[in-house]
Amino acid sequence: MDELKSPERKDEGREQPEGEPRRRPAEEGKRESGGDETDELRLWRLLTTPEELLEEEPALPGAVPERKAPEPPADAGGEAIPLEREAAPTIYCRNHPDRPAIAQCPVCGSYYCRDCMVIKKGRLLCKTCAETEFAPTEEEVMAKGEDAFQLRGDFLPEAPPVFNPAGSAEGGEAHLAHPLKRILVFIIDVALARVAYFVVFVVFSTFLAAISLGHIPSVLTLGHGSFGLGVKVLALNLLHFRPLPVLLVLDFLYFFTSYFFFNRTLGMNWANLRIVTLDGDFVGVWGCALRAFLLVFTLGLGIIFALVHPQRMGLHDMLAQTYVINYSGLKRVDPLETITVKM
């Protein structure tokens, strides 16, 4: 018991070997009043605690070492390995290859830029698919009382192309007709009209002769079985007939009817010509009437002005505001067909 009570005294005569860490002397603690720990227990703890724990100094907070970047391997050639992923390739617009695309059309599946995309009824579509998907039906157009072209104003040009008949090639489609060609056509029309008038006149005179002689059943013999009598009646009718006023009226009806229903006469149809307004549209009823009247009552001499006029317009063309152009159509044109001629 004495040895346990005084261990310091036992170690006083002993020398500490060199190289061995010196033991920390036992702390002389004062017993606290009310404490549970005794001197023997403190001494036992000092003797049984390893020397490394007794001599280790408490760790103090120090500077955190900087984290070094990983060095590339030796076979990498000195180039750093990229840690970030490569960016996705840029997608460009289908209609504008120099502009990046902003969205994909859900209908056609192509990518387009901002200018090529529109919103139709809450859907983001390209303009082509929007026009196809939401094109107005004929019932919708009739219900609204509007023209179909007004409903599609975003996809049509603001103004129709300008009609310039002098801008096309000579003799080409929609080009101004040559004056000599027009003179030849007028001669053909007059000749055809005269032949038709003469046939009608002969037939009409024959019936008049048969009626005057009271022999309608024997009309084919031009009289009562006498060919000479029928010829005499026909000659008398021609002698007393004043043809000029009637021929002018018949010529007016011929040209007016041809212009109004077909935009051309028989001679113009043979030469692939037609009349149009200064805008390239078909001529109205009053334009046809004025042009036919001026052409007939000037005996066709107004065509001579087309030889010197810069736009090959005759006197009747200048007053009626019409052109004569090359056109291979076979019917009266409508506005859509006229647009094709303009282009």
Backbone hydrogen bonds, N-H to C=O, Kabsch-Sander energy under -0.5 kcal/mol:
donor,donor_aa,acceptor,acceptor_aa,energy
5,K,1,M,-2.0
6,S,2,D,-1.8
10,K,6,S,-0.8
11,D,7,P,-1.3
12,E,8,E,-0.5
12,E,9,R,-0.7
20,E,17,P,-1.2
29,G,27,E,-1.2
35,G,32,E,-2.1
42,R,38,T,-1.5
43,L,39,D,-2.3
44,W,40,E,-2.2
45,R,41,L,-1.7
46,L,42,R,-2.0
47,L,43,L,-2.0
48,T,44,W,-1.8
49,T,45,R,-1.2
54,L,50,P,-1.3
55,E,51,E,-2.3
56,E,52,E,-1.0
68,K,66,E,-0.6
76,A,73,P,-1.5
77,G,74,A,-0.7
79,E,76,A,-1.1
93,C,96,H,-0.7
93,C,99,R,-3.0
94,R,111,Y,-2.0
99,R,96,H,-2.0
101,A,91,I,-2.9
102,I,112,Y,-2.4
103,A,112,Y,-1.4
105,C,110,S,-3.0
109,G,105,C,-1.7
112,Y,103,A,-2.1
116,C,113,C,-0.5
117,M,114,R,-0.9
118,V,125,L,-3.2
120,K,118,V,-0.6
120,K,123,R,-2.5
121,K,119,I,-0.5
123,R,120,K,-1.3
125,L,118,V,-2.7
125,L,123,R,-0.8
127,K,116,C,-1.6
130,A,126,C,-2.4
131,E,127,K,-2.2
132,T,128,T,-1.8
133,E,129,C,-3.2
134,F,130,A,-2.0
135,A,132,T,-0.6
141,V,137,T,-2.0
142,M,138,E,-2.3
143,A,139,E,-2.2
144,K,140,E,-2.0
145,G,141,V,-1.2
146,E,141,V,-1.5
150,Q,147,D,-0.7
151,L,147,D,-1.1
152,R,148,A,-0.8
153,G,150,Q,-0.9
155,F,152,R,-1.2
156,L,153,G,-0.5
164,N,162,V,-0.6
167,G,164,N,-1.6
168,S,165,P,-0.6
172,G,169,A,-2.2
174,A,326,N,-3.1
175,H,172,G,-1.7
176,L,165,P,-0.8
177,A,324,V,-2.9
182,R,178,H,-1.8
183,I,179,P,-2.3
184,L,180,L,-2.1
185,V,181,K,-2.0
186,F,182,R,-2.3
187,I,183,I,-2.1
188,I,184,L,-2.0
189,D,185,V,-2.4
190,V,186,F,-2.4
191,A,187,I,-2.4
192,L,188,I,-2.6
193,A,189,D,-2.5
194,R,190,V,-2.5
195,V,191,A,-2.2
196,A,192,L,-2.1
197,Y,193,A,-2.6
198,F,194,R,-2.6
199,V,195,V,-2.1
200,V,196,A,-2.2
201,F,197,Y,-2.7
202,V,198,F,-2.7
203,V,199,V,-2.2
204,F,200,V,-2.4
205,S,201,F,-2.8
206,T,202,V,-2.2
207,F,203,V,-1.9
208,L,204,F,-1.9
209,A,205,S,-2.6
210,A,206,T,-2.2
211,I,207,F,-2.4
212,S,208,L,-2.7
213,L,209,A,-1.8
214,G,210,A,-0.7
214,G,211,I,-0.6
215,H,210,A,-1.9
218,S,215,H,-0.7
219,V,216,I,-1.3
221,T,218,S,-0.9
222,L,219,V,-2.3
223,G,218,S,-1.2
225,G,223,G,-2.2
227,F,225,G,-0.5
230,G,226,S,-1.1
231,V,227,F,-1.9
232,K,228,G,-2.0
233,V,229,L,-1.9
234,L,230,G,-2.1
235,A,231,V,-2.4
236,L,232,K,-2.1
237,N,233,V,-1.9
238,L,234,L,-2.0
239,L,235,A,-2.1
240,H,236,L,-2.1
246,V,242,R,-0.7
247,L,243,P,-3.2
248,L,244,L,-2.4
249,V,245,P,-2.0
250,L,246,V,-2.6
251,D,247,L,-2.8
252,F,248,L,-2.3
253,L,249,V,-2.3
254,Y,250,L,-2.2
255,F,251,D,-2.6
256,F,252,F,-2.7
257,T,253,L,-2.2
258,S,254,Y,-2.0
259,Y,255,F,-2.6
260,F,256,F,-2.5
261,F,257,T,-2.1
262,F,258,S,-1.8
263,N,258,S,-0.6
263,N,259,Y,-1.1
264,R,258,S,-1.4
269,N,265,T,-2.1
270,W,266,L,-1.8
271,A,267,G,-1.7
272,N,269,N,-0.6
273,L,268,M,-2.8
274,R,325,I,-1.8
275,I,263,N,-1.8
276,V,323,Y,-1.9
277,T,281,D,-2.8
278,L,321,Q,-0.7
280,G,277,T,-1.5
288,C,284,G,-2.2
289,A,285,V,-2.2
290,L,286,W,-2.4
291,R,287,G,-2.2
292,A,288,C,-2.4
293,F,289,A,-2.2
294,L,290,L,-2.4
295,L,291,R,-2.2
296,V,292,A,-2.2
297,F,293,F,-2.3
298,T,294,L,-0.8
299,L,296,V,-1.5
300,G,295,L,-1.9
301,L,298,T,-2.0
303,I,300,G,-1.2
304,I,301,L,-1.5
305,F,302,G,-1.0
306,A,303,I,-1.5
307,L,304,I,-1.6
308,V,305,F,-1.1
309,H,305,F,-1.6
312,R,309,H,-1.5
315,L,302,G,-1.7
318,M,314,G,-2.4
319,L,315,L,-1.8
320,A,316,H,-1.8
321,Q,317,D,-1.1
322,T,317,D,-1.8
323,Y,276,V,-2.8
325,I,274,R,-2.3
326,N,175,H,-2.7
327,Y,272,N,-2.3
338,T,334,D,-2.2
339,I,335,P,-1.9
340,T,336,L,-1.5
341,V,337,E,-1.6
342,K,338,T,-2.2
343,M,339,I,-2.1
